[in-house]
Amino acid sequence: MHSFHYLNGSLHCEDVNLQQIAEEHGTPSYVYSTATLRDNYTRLDQALEGLDHGVEYAVKANSNLSVLKLLAELGSGFDIVSGGELQRVIAAGGDPAKCTFAGVGKTRPEIEYAIRQGIYCFNAESEAEVTFIDQVAGDLGLIAPVALRVNPNVDAKTHKYISTGKSENKFGVDFESIEAAYERASKLENITLRGLQMHIGSQLTDVKPFIEAAEKVAPLAAKLKELYDIEFFSVGGGVGIVYSPALASGTAEWWESHTEEARPLTPEKYAAGVIPFLKDLGLKILVEPGRYIAGNAGVLLTECLYEKKGAAKTFKIVDAGMNDLIRPALYEGHHEIVPIKEPTKVTAHIPMDVVGPICETGDFFCQNRDLPDFAEGEYIALLSAGAYGFVMASNYNTRGLPAEILIDGASSKVIRPRQTVEDILAAEIANL
Ligand SMILES: *Cc1c(COP(=O)(O)O)cnc(C)c1O
């Protein structure tokens, strides 16, 4: 569910008309809903009530400081993948003691910084990394808390670029080698073994791979608790969202119109699936949702600049490009596209490619999709763009990063102004 809907013929986020936002702040702009972020967090937190648990929002999905601040205020911990993300969490008022540090390539400065800030745990992805963390902690005269990430070799059945839990992926330590890795790690002097972690992939829309992984790895977690007195088991993130139909899935009625069987993954269904394997472990269970929290809480607003009727196709050229939202180009990601002005019964639908201004053939948001025939000068919204949207934006083609705007009820706030070309050039001019 989410807070984007048509009202009086115009797309709104909560009580705010997105036509006005686009006119006032220009495009392309990301718009996020406070209510949706809050609801998503609270729903998952409540679904896991039966467990001693913690929600650690995966910062990389959307790392705007105002988003992190909102989640910190709700009690969220944070899963980070760089020293920079830890700096963001701290700047937003988050607690380092509720941070886990994932990622396969942590550097010495990042490890030192995280140890000094007192993070909850490093989730190490190789034995070489564990050895290095031990060495860095020793140099500082401190003890570093460490968990290992196990690769359970479970097929998440998601896009190959966002699947992480198979043996052929670069993530984690093989299931077959993990116990020996813990044994060796337990002998190191400057680390303490605090937990076990896994994360099988992103955008999972079926609960079965989660169940399969929990069932397979829970006995290992129990054994590691007995042997090394670990205190947590992190089951990772990956809960998927509804990209299609995105707008319709905002309402409770849409969800209720589906039978339990046919309904996409919900936090309740996820929790009901995994809790039986986790509840008797006597361990704190951590979850690391990113996309689930932020994905459907954001849209990208863009203006249609030109229409081009080619021999084979109609192209609608918009002012957002793959540098602003790369998911379609990177992982064949689907974003539902809706005009801000609500289509009526007489609005024609035509097949079109919605493309950006970037000099790349991959710079499209959809191809051959039947959409309401919007005109030049009209605004449209790319839905479900709150996660892995702005955070992956770049300055390719010397385009400034979009503005980010946070809605809360009837109020709106620019939480990151549009980047200017002067901003982009400054460091180079200074070094010319
Ligand atoms: C990316 C990532 C997540 C979040 O994944 P989502 O699919 O956005 O929930 C959680 N844990 C780790 C270790 C990750 O790398």
The ligand as an SDF file (V2000), in Angstrom:
LIG
                    3D

 15 15  0  0  0  0  0  0  0  0999 V2000
   21.0730   -4.6610   -0.5710 C   0  0  0  0  0  0  0  0  0  0  0  0
   21.0740   -5.3990    0.6970 C   0  0  0  0  0  0  0  0  0  0  0  0
   19.9200   -5.4440    1.4870 C   0  0  0  0  0  0  0  0  0  0  0  0
   18.6160   -4.8190    1.0660 C   0  0  0  0  0  0  0  0  0  0  0  0
   18.0460   -5.4710   -0.0210 O   0  0  0  0  0  0  0  0  0  0  0  0
   16.5340   -5.1210   -0.4380 P   0  0  0  0  0  0  0  0  0  0  0  0
   16.2370   -6.0340   -1.5450 O   0  0  0  0  0  0  0  0  0  0  0  0
   16.5250   -3.6900   -0.8490 O   0  0  0  0  0  0  0  0  0  0  0  0
   15.6770   -5.3690    0.7460 O   0  0  0  0  0  0  0  0  0  0  0  0
   19.9790   -6.0980    2.6940 C   0  0  0  0  0  0  0  0  0  0  0  0
   21.1220   -6.7080    3.1060 N   0  0  0  0  0  0  0  0  0  0  0  0
   22.2490   -6.6750    2.3730 C   0  0  0  0  0  0  0  0  0  0  0  0
   23.4560   -7.3300    2.8850 C   0  0  0  0  0  0  0  0  0  0  0  0
   22.2610   -6.0270    1.1480 C   0  0  0  0  0  0  0  0  0  0  0  0
   23.3790   -6.0160    0.4190 O   0  0  0  0  0  0  0  0  0  0  0  0
  1  2  1  0
  2  3  1  0
  2 14  2  0
  3  4  1  0
  3 10  2  0
  4  5  1  0
  5  6  1  0
  6  7  2  0
  6  8  1  0
  6  9  1  0
 10 11  1  0
 11 12  2  0
 12 13  1  0
 12 14  1  0
 14 15  1  0
M  END
$$$$
